[in-house]
């Protein structure tokens, strides 16, 4: 299977050569897509003179999602290997991806990362706890929805055809673009996750993806906005099998059978999320459900009652400290079942 490495770069002159040299020998082609760097990153890559390395310089700053999409569209390789311009692949990485992706049910091949600092020295795993692997019995899709992203993109690979079929990275989402892709991919296929690292993920002060960690930084606010959009849109558009799968994973009754049940499923899944704005979206859907149903009697089978709406309206308070989970437990037996296994 022909493979192509996709290295996304922006102002990574200090690391880009290491990144390219670690992956180029393992792939048939390596595309460095540079999103209008203001340093000499492009010149450094070209000066390496590696025959299978191609630089794709963007003519205007477009963001990582659009840049990667264009790079992947520009190759005809069957396997796409993701990497950042500051990360490094470990020997044998691509062979392991190909072995995983020979199984057509596997949509994403990835591993836990080895964490390194700006000098390339190893750091402990506790500095990137978000990339700890899920428990063997845990549904990875449930974890992506309710706990956040745990798949480190610089360790991942996909079939190009699957990437394109799923729509690639969503343009405009440039902090959680990989999270968005994994949600779609693991809705229809499996994750092959190795505890043996395939790549080294570099943590340093100028990581674009890590610069939102301040208490109230613009990046943190952007991260929150993207997360709210991703989760709400994913649940609101999920087909019945995904609704049922997520419902079962968090202890909800599986009842996505008719229009009202589907809407209730989506609302209650949103309400079980820990993000307050996502919860508010779930409450909005419950109000919509009541309006469209026309009577409380028609909602009796779903245990959607005036009391449930009342306590949730008080608990889902963006400026307060209402406990939505406690409110759900106290409002109805259905709600109690929903949160019992969270």
Secondary structure, DSSP 8 states (H G I E B T S, - for coil): --EEEEEEESS-TTTHHHHHHHHGGGSSEEEEEE---SSSHHHHHHHH--TTEEEEE-SS---HHHHHHHHHHT---SEEEEEETT-EE-TTHHHHHHHHHTSTTEEEEEE--EEE-TTS-B--GGGGGGG----TTS-HHHHHHHT-----GGG-EEEHHHHHHTTSS-TT--SSHHHHHHHHHHHHSEEEEESS-SEEEE--TT-GGGTT-STT-HHHHHHHHHHHHHHHHHHHH--HHHHHHHHHHTT----TTSHHHHHHHHHHHHHTSS-HHHHHHHHHHHHHHHHHH-SSGGGGGGT--HHHHHHHHHH--TTS---HHHHHHHH-HHHHHHHTT-
